Amino acid sequence: MSGIVIIGAGECGTRAAFALRETGYSGSITLLGAEPHLPYERPPLSKPMDGAVQMKLICAEDALTSAQIEYLRGVSVSELDADAAAVTLDNGQVLAYEKLLLATGARPRRLGCPGAGRARDFRTHADAEAIFSKAGITRSVAIIGGGLIGMELASVLRGKDIAVSVIEAAPKPLGRAVPPRFADKLHARHSSEGVIFHLGRGVVAIDDDGVLLSDGSLVRADLVVSAIGVTPEITLAEQAGLAIGNGILTDRHLHTSAPNIFAAGDCAAVSQQGGIHTRFESWRNARAQAETAARNMIGIAEPFTAIPWFWSDQYDLGLQVVGLPQPTHERVIRSLGDNELEFYLDDGRLVAAAGLGTGNSLARDIKLAEMLIAAGIHPDPAALADPDLNLKALLKREKAA
């Protein structure tokens, strides 16, 4: 008997499978994963312990069995037939479905230069093992891409006393997702740790000696890593005729343009106010959309309204961002010794916050900021800037008002 099929056994797909059981769904659930492992979390891949790459499992084998979730690992879907409500696996097996969840995630962007195949991607457990297995014998690494993943990897490699060069086509690293104030602080920290930056230059070729740049210079490296971002995995959806853009287009309930097909996680571009569609690439977003998709697949019409949030650990610094800061927002800075918070107001309403501090020291403040954002408050900027005013007290005061 057909039931629910989930394509993608990452954070989103796996959490959705368990959320279906938690909401009382009793039909069959089939979870399809392309990798040979049990489902695992990706953030720990950039944080090896004692020289070994971590594989932090999302669930154990017996948990899948207890929940009566059929997990097919090491399989890919070769065709999605939305009209027939069926998917064909690469081994020829055909699975019918009543509801389908596309949790296909994203894939690394590819370099287009000669020798691009010499660069290692950094996305899967196998990628991480390939990179860190060389850490003991590698003297120098060139990282192409100065985004969050590239900079996190740079901090880990510098901790192993490996020479690191970061190549970024933009004039600054961390320019897309990180507020400028904190991007500058992290850039400065990396420079003080000995990371060499090659900014505003493109990659012409990669060879045995290293990376040839557009200005004619050569960045010598024993190992080259490509960290130039990801693109949503939309191949199946596109071939099946689903509406796509920068991802698989969904409404606020994560329903795609095809009957009984939902999309969630890194592959989903969710409808927002103003007619735009937005993708949210983060661990927590994957979990939140998984829960929303699960409830909606069993008939609960629940819009996805979670506030975006992400974090990044670099050296002993922890960055956290909640909401979507924009250059047009009014910024309010709260200094807390060596730590710092930044709040963002849109027409007086608090819509985002970010913090940079030692370790996880600002986690509580960011959580309270998230609650203030959810409450839709219009705070006094002076109150936000005052380090002596507790954010919890501000939340209570605003709720009372």
Secondary structure by P-SEA (a helix, b strand, c coil): cccbbbccccaaaaaaaaaaaaaccccbbbbbbcccccccccccccccccccccccccccaaaaaaacccccccccccccccccccccccccbbbbbcbbbcccccccccccccccccccccccaaaaaaaaaacccccbbbbccccaaaaaaaaaaaaaccbbbbbbcccccccccccaaaaaaaaaaaaaacccccccccccccccccccccccccccccbbbbccccccccaaaaaacccccccccccccccccccccccccccccccccccbbbbbbcaaaaaaaaaaaaaaaaccccccccccccccccccbbbbbccccccccbbbbbbccccbbbbbbccccccccccccccccaaaaaaaaaaaaaacccccccccccccccaaaaaaaaaac
